[in-house]
Amino acid sequence: MDDMNEVIGSHDVLLVTLDTLRYDVAAELAEAGETPTLGGLLPGGRWERRHTPGSFTYAAHAAMLAGFLPTPASPGPHPRLFAGAFPGSETTDSGTWTFDAADLPAGLASVGYHTVCVGGVGFFNKLTPLGSALPSLFAESHWEREFGVTDPESLPNQIGRIAEIMARLPAERRLFLLLNVASLHQPNWFYLDGASRSDGDTRESHAAALRHVDAHLGRLFALMRRPCFVIVCSDHGTAYGEDGHTGHRIGHEVVWTVPYGEFVLS
C-alpha cells in the first residue's frame, strides 16, 4: 500500500467507479488482452479481487466516500488508504491518510482539494433528494441524461465534461474527482454487436460494455494532471441468472466480488 500521507497534498486523486462491473468478466477480459488501456496501467496487468462494502450503488458509494474502499478478498485486517478519525480503528495504520470529517470529499477539501463528481447512474442524477445525496458531498457535481444508463455514449459524454472541468482548474489547486461510469449497468445490450432490445442484457453484453469503456478511458487518463493517484474499481457486481438471480442488491458471490486497481499517473 502506498503511504497516502505522502500522496495527499502532492497528487491529484481520481476515483473511477465502473458501476456494476463483475470481477469475473473484468478478469477474463484482462487475461485475454481485450482491455488494453486498463491492462497497461493495472499492476501486472491484472485486477485485484476484492469484496465490496455494499451490494448496490448507494450503499457502496456511501461507504467508499467515507474511506471504506473494497476490501481485499484474502484474510485481513487490511489497512485502508483513507480513514475518518475513529478511535479503535483496526484498519488504520501509519500509511493511512486520516481526516477529521464525516466523508472523504470533506476531508480532502479541508486540505485544499477541489472536489468534483461526474455522475452516471440514477443515484447521482440530482433529480430527487436521494439522487442528490451523494453529489452533495462535493463542491461541484455534474449529471445529465446523456451521462446516464440509457445513453450508449454516456462515457464519452462524461469525459467531454471532465475536459471542460480540467481546462478551468487553477494550476495550483489539487483535485479530487469521482467519475461514476454507467455503461456496465443495465441496459447494456446495445454494446453487443447484433444484439437487440428484445435480447436483453447478458454476460456477453456486459463484457462488450467493458470493451467500450476501456476504449475511452485513455482519453480520461490523458486529461489528468500529473502526478495523479488513480483508483479504478467496481462498486458491486450483478447477476445474469446465476442460481436463479438477476440484478444486484443481493448477497451473491457475483455481486459481492469486484475488481479493484490503483496506480499513479506520472
VEXFILUM-669293 format. One record per residue (C-alpha): residue number from 1; residue in one letter; chain; x negated, y negated, z. Coordinates in steps of 0.02 Angstrom, whole numbers, plus 50000, padded with zeros to 5 digits. Each point is the difference from the previous one (the first is absolute). Last residue first. Example, Ala and Ser with C-alpha at 12.3 -4.5 7.8 and 13.67 -1.06 7.14 Angstrom:
2
NODE   num   residu   chaine    east   north      up
NODE     2        S        A   49316   50053   50357
NODE     1        A        A   50069   50172   50033
//
This chain:
266
NODE   num   residu   chaine    east   north      up
NODE   266        S        A   49837   49484   49325
NODE   265        L        A   50168   50088   50000
NODE   264        V        A   49999   50101   50161
NODE   263        F        A   50086   50168   50021
NODE   262        E        A   50146   50084   50087
NODE   261        G        A   50106   50149   49949
NODE   260        Y        A   50159   50087   50058
NODE   259        P        A   50116   50130   49925
NODE   258        V        A   50155   50049   50099
NODE   257        T        A   50068   50149   50096
NODE   256        W        A   50161   49964   50097
NODE   255        V        A   50119   50008   49851
NODE   254        V        A   49933   50155   49913
NODE   253        E        A   49987   50086   50171
NODE   252        H        A   50184   49970   50039
NODE   251        G        A   50071   49900   50145
NODE   250        I        A   50130   49900   49903
NODE   249        R        A   50012   49815   49957
NODE   248        H        A   49958   50057   49822
NODE   247        G        A   50081   50055   49838
NODE   246        T        A   50066   50171   49952
NODE   245        H        A   49995   50153   50111
NODE   244        G        A   50053   50177   49955
NODE   243        D        A   49842   50079   50069
NODE   242        E        A   49903   49890   49877
NODE   241        G        A   50124   49921   49879
NODE   240        Y        A   49902   49848   49946
NODE   239        A        A   49949   49935   50171
NODE   238        T        A   49919   49833   50037
NODE   237        G        A   49837   49935   50072
NODE   236        H        A   49970   49863   50126
NODE   235        D        A   49911   49831   50015
NODE   234        S        A   49874   50045   49867
NODE   233        C        A   49824   49935   50007
NODE   232        V        A   49875   49876   49930
NODE   231        I        A   49894   49902   50124
NODE   230        V        A   49880   49873   49928
NODE   229        F        A   49866   49895   50085
NODE   228        C        A   49958   49857   49883
NODE   227        P        A   49829   49922   49975
NODE   226        R        A   50029   49931   49873
NODE   225        R        A   50156   49915   49938
NODE   224        M        A   50141   50106   49933
NODE   223        L        A   50064   49974   49824
NODE   222        A        A   49898   50144   49929
NODE   221        F        A   50081   50117   50127
NODE   220        L        A   50172   49956   49935
NODE   219        R        A   49950   50020   49818
NODE   218        G        A   49925   50171   50037
NODE   217        L        A   50163   50048   50085
NODE   216        H        A   50096   50001   49836
NODE   215        A        A   49957   50171   49926
NODE   214        D        A   50005   50076   50174
NODE   213        V        A   50181   49949   50019
NODE   212        H        A   50050   50080   49834
NODE   211        R        A   49911   50161   50046
NODE   210        L        A   50091   49995   50167
NODE   209        A        A   50168   49980   49912
NODE   208        A        A   49961   50152   49891
NODE   207        A        A   49969   50101   50158
NODE   206        H        A   50170   49950   50070
NODE   205        S        A   50075   50043   49829
NODE   204        E        A   49927   50175   50017
NODE   203        R        A   50062   50021   50180
NODE   202        T        A   50171   49960   49932
NODE   201        D        A   50118   49852   49985
NODE   200        G        A   50160   50016   49902
NODE   199        D        A   50023   50094   49837
NODE   198        S        A   50158   49900   49963
NODE   197        R        A   49899   49839   50002
NODE   196        S        A   49894   50066   49859
NODE   195        A        A   49828   50079   49989
NODE   194        G        A   49901   50009   49837
NODE   193        D        A   49842   49923   50072
NODE   192        L        A   50007   49991   50189
NODE   191        Y        A   49993   49823   50070
NODE   190        F        A   50190   49976   49981
NODE   189        W        A   50036   50138   50126
NODE   188        N        A   49934   49891   50143
NODE   187        P        A   50161   49948   50087
NODE   186        Q        A   49950   50032   50135
NODE   185        H        A   49843   49938   50084
NODE   184        L        A   49833   50024   49912
NODE   183        S        A   50010   49830   49914
NODE   182        A        A   50041   49894   50154
NODE   181        V        A   49825   49940   50045
NODE   180        N        A   49993   49904   50165
NODE   179        L        A   49855   49877   49987
NODE   178        L        A   49942   49932   50167
NODE   177        L        A   49871   49861   49990
NODE   176        F        A   49890   49936   50141
NODE   175        L        A   49897   49854   49934
NODE   174        R        A   49852   49898   50066
NODE   173        R        A   50003   49814   49964
NODE   172        E        A   49838   49915   49942
NODE   171        A        A   50038   50016   49815
NODE   170        P        A   50174   49928   50020
NODE   169        L        A   50130   50116   49924
NODE   168        R        A   50082   49920   49848
NODE   167        A        A   49941   50121   49866
NODE   166        M        A   50017   50150   50116
NODE   165        I        A   50186   49969   50024
NODE   164        E        A   50030   49981   49812
NODE   163        A        A   49907   50163   49965
NODE   162        I        A   50102   50082   50138
NODE   161        R        A   50159   49953   49906
NODE   160        G        A   49935   50084   49842
NODE   159        I        A   49954   50151   50106
NODE   158        Q        A   50180   50014   50056
NODE   157        N        A   50063   49996   49820
NODE   156        P        A   49873   50131   49948
NODE   155        L        A   50063   50107   50146
NODE   154        S        A   50185   49978   49963
NODE   153        E        A   49988   50041   49815
NODE   152        P        A   50119   50149   50009
NODE   151        D        A   50126   49887   50089
NODE   150        T        A   50127   50094   50108
NODE   149        V        A   49890   50017   50154
NODE   148        G        A   49967   49816   50027
NODE   147        F        A   49873   49869   49947
NODE   146        E        A   50109   49936   49857
NODE   145        R        A   50141   49981   50125
NODE   144        E        A   49893   49869   50086
NODE   143        W        A   49899   50003   50161
NODE   142        H        A   49865   49888   50071
NODE   141        S        A   49936   49960   50174
NODE   140        E        A   49892   49864   50076
NODE   139        A        A   49954   49976   50183
NODE   138        F        A   50034   50183   50031
NODE   137        L        A   50100   50090   50136
NODE   136        S        A   50161   49937   49920
NODE   135        P        A   49971   50119   49853
NODE   134        L        A   50031   50149   50116
NODE   133        A        A   50164   49937   50074
NODE   132        S        A   50072   49920   49843
NODE   131        G        A   50080   50156   49925
NODE   130        L        A   50081   50031   50168
NODE   129        P        A   50072   49823   50005
NODE   128        T        A   50062   50023   49822
NODE   127        L        A   49941   49948   49826
NODE   126        K        A   49818   49984   50055
NODE   125        N        A   49952   50140   49877
NODE   124        F        A   49864   50080   50105
NODE   123        F        A   50099   50148   50071
NODE   122        G        A   50070   50023   49826
NODE   121        V        A   49840   50063   49919
NODE   120        G        A   49866   49889   49924
NODE   119        G        A   49928   49863   50106
NODE   118        V        A   49856   49878   49976
NODE   117        C        A   49949   49952   50176
NODE   116        V        A   49874   49863   50040
NODE   115        T        A   49902   49954   50156
NODE   114        H        A   49874   49857   49996
NODE   113        Y        A   49864   50051   50121
NODE   112        G        A   49930   49877   50128
NODE   111        V        A   49969   50103   50157
NODE   110        S        A   50178   49983   50067
NODE   109        A        A   50067   50043   49827
NODE   108        L        A   49916   50170   50016
NODE   107        G        A   50092   50037   50162
NODE   106        A        A   50164   49936   49931
NODE   105        P        A   49983   50111   49846
NODE   104        L        A   49951   50148   50112
NODE   103        D        A   50152   49997   50113
NODE   102        A        A   50048   49967   50181
NODE   101        A        A   49852   49887   50034
NODE   100        D        A   49837   50002   50098
NODE    99        F        A   49893   50084   49869
NODE    98        T        A   49877   50143   50005
NODE    97        W        A   49876   50046   49864
NODE    96        T        A   49953   50180   50031
NODE    95        G        A   49816   50047   49985
NODE    94        S        A   49970   50004   50188
NODE    93        D        A   50148   50115   50030
NODE    92        T        A   50190   49994   49998
NODE    91        T        A   50092   50165   49974
NODE    90        E        A   50023   50045   50184
NODE    89        S        A   50093   49838   50041
NODE    88        G        A   50002   49978   50189
NODE    87        P        A   50046   49816   50001
NODE    86        F        A   50064   49937   49832
NODE    85        A        A   49924   49857   49901
NODE    84        G        A   50065   50028   49824
NODE    83        A        A   49895   50120   49901
NODE    82        F        A   49911   50000   49833
NODE    81        L        A   49884   50129   49921
NODE    80        R        A   50063   50140   50113
NODE    79        P        A   49897   50130   50091
NODE    78        H        A   50058   50180   49970
NODE    77        P        A   50043   50109   50149
NODE    76        G        A   50004   50120   49918
NODE    75        P        A   50041   50166   49915
NODE    74        S        A   49993   49991   49808
NODE    73        A        A   50141   49918   49902
NODE    72        P        A   49920   49829   50009
NODE    71        T        A   50129   49873   50062
NODE    70        P        A   50094   49882   49884
NODE    69        L        A   49974   49820   50057
NODE    68        F        A   50060   49946   50171
NODE    67        G        A   49939   49820   50008
NODE    66        A        A   50166   49912   50035
NODE    65        L        A   50024   49973   49813
NODE    64        M        A   49978   50187   49977
NODE    63        A        A   50139   50037   50125
NODE    62        A        A   50126   49881   49923
NODE    61        H        A   49947   50064   49830
NODE    60        A        A   50036   50181   50043
NODE    59        A        A   50167   49966   50083
NODE    58        Y        A   50062   49889   49859
NODE    57        T        A   49941   50111   49858
NODE    56        F        A   50058   50171   50056
NODE    55        S        A   49927   50148   50095
NODE    54        G        A   49895   49898   50120
NODE    53        P        A   49825   50005   50077
NODE    52        T        A   49935   50091   49844
NODE    51        H        A   49885   50150   50014
NODE    50        R        A   49836   50003   49905
NODE    49        R        A   49909   50094   49862
NODE    48        E        A   49856   49895   49933
NODE    47        W        A   50005   49969   49814
NODE    46        R        A   49854   50048   49892
NODE    45        G        A   49879   49915   49880
NODE    44        G        A   49858   50033   50122
NODE    43        P        A   50053   49844   50095
NODE    42        L        A   50144   49924   49901
NODE    41        L        A   49943   49872   49873
NODE    40        G        A   49973   50092   49836
NODE    39        G        A   50142   50119   50032
NODE    38        L        A   50116   49854   50029
NODE    37        T        A   49968   49933   49826
NODE    36        P        A   49983   50172   49921
NODE    35        T        A   50170   50068   50052
NODE    34        E        A   50014   50152   49885
NODE    33        G        A   49831   50073   50047
NODE    32        A        A   50075   50172   50035
NODE    31        E        A   49950   49995   50183
NODE    30        A        A   50074   49825   50018
NODE    29        L        A   50162   50057   49920
NODE    28        E        A   50014   50149   50117
NODE    27        A        A   49959   49897   50154
NODE    26        A        A   50131   49867   49961
NODE    25        V        A   50133   50132   49966
NODE    24        D        A   49962   50093   50161
NODE    23        Y        A   49994   49842   50104
NODE    22        R        A   50170   49936   49946
NODE    21        L        A   50021   49817   49954
NODE    20        T        A   50158   49923   50077
NODE    19        D        A   49940   49819   49994
NODE    18        L        A   49823   49979   49939
NODE    17        T        A   49952   49882   50140
NODE    16        V        A   49856   49886   49952
NODE    15        L        A   49917   49911   50146
NODE    14        L        A   49871   49871   49948
NODE    13        V        A   49885   49916   50126
NODE    12        D        A   49885   49855   49958
NODE    11        H        A   49829   50022   50076
NODE    10        S        A   49886   49904   50120
NODE     9        G        A   50124   49954   50136
NODE     8        I        A   50053   50178   50034
NODE     7        V        A   49869   50119   49928
NODE     6        E        A   49870   49994   50139
NODE     5        N        A   50128   50030   50137
NODE     4        M        A   50072   50133   49885
NODE     3        D        A   49851   50113   50028
NODE     2        D        A   50032   50118   49856
NODE     1        M        A   50062   50174   50043
//
